[in-house]
């Protein structure tokens, strides 16, 4: 494909904060963006050049969206299969619908990644209470039951400490297909983002160390300060996924670092990822600019980490006093991104990146308000 000329329009399915930052990156590279969203009052609405609002399975809305751009990407994988198929029939969709349908389903994702020789936690895929209880006889406790689809940020999961609890846990998640997996005694969590161009060129961002609480990412830091051998293993797993899936775009592999230096891949997202937000200020090319470049037919940009960085999520509400204290502690090195969302418990309202240190300790927040 000949690279899209500046001024061309790129389609983005989804209107959340990832769509907002994708649009900002596209504008910086000289491209316009048409966003397709089922919610008019969304973060991307403030910056998109064109906004198509309609149900994701609305044929008329899909047709309008396809008229606006020759190529599209996604900012969320929680999309109906019918939407992805219909869009892919009308315009080029990157990553391909098949990849998104695989990564959005934990059971399919586990089967696919394990088939590529990527190490994953010990698990069983179950579709009934009896199968869940049988998994308890094969796996060590404690374990977690995860819905195959629909769960994120700690939702759609249930922890159990005894095999007899698995059937009830499966039912509490609404039944259907679930993944039961052993708890991993990890030393740290980290992510690696891989980029693959139309020509098959690969690029990797440096590993990013992550801290979760309550299933929600709170803090990301780079460099990750993990053994180089572990980082190399993670990059190899990312390469296997990108090449094995025929990825054109970017993907983030969330990984566990084991005490012996081994690596297990917990989840894969074939889109920009929360842990990669620090690349906006810390890297020569951000994860968002990288995806725009690849979709537009350009080669991957430079992924060099220019200096240490810490990203803190702003969750539930934004504590302005805490932010001011952070900016005072790191003058000229603190970058606040607000998503324009209304406050709600557990909701990501924005993030802040601090350059020059990967050991930032967030100031104490008001009760009911979290930074990081």
VENPE-V329963 format. One record per run of one state. SS is the DSSP state (@ for helix, = for strand, . for the rest). FROM is the first residue (numbers start at 1). TO is the last residue. Records with the same first field share a line. If there is no record, write none. Layout:
SS->FROM-TO / FROM-TO
//
This chain:
.->1-8 / 14-16 / 29-31 / 38-42 / 47-49 / 54-58 / 69-70 / 75-80 / 91-91 / 94-96 / 104-105 / 116-122 / 127-128 / 137-142 / 148-156 / 161-162 / 173-177 / 183-185 / 197-201 / 205-207 / 214-215 / 223-227 / 246-248 / 259-262 / 270-273 / 284-286 / 296-304 / 306-308 / 316-319 / 330-333 / 339-347 / 356-369 / 372-372
=->9-13 / 32-37 / 50-53 / 71-74 / 92-93 / 123-126 / 143-147 / 157-160 / 178-182 / 186-196 / 202-204 / 208-213 / 216-222 / 249-258 / 263-269 / 283-283 / 305-305 / 309-315 / 334-338 / 348-355 / 370-371
@->17-28 / 43-46 / 59-68 / 81-90 / 97-103 / 106-115 / 129-136 / 163-172 / 228-245 / 274-282 / 287-295 / 320-329
//
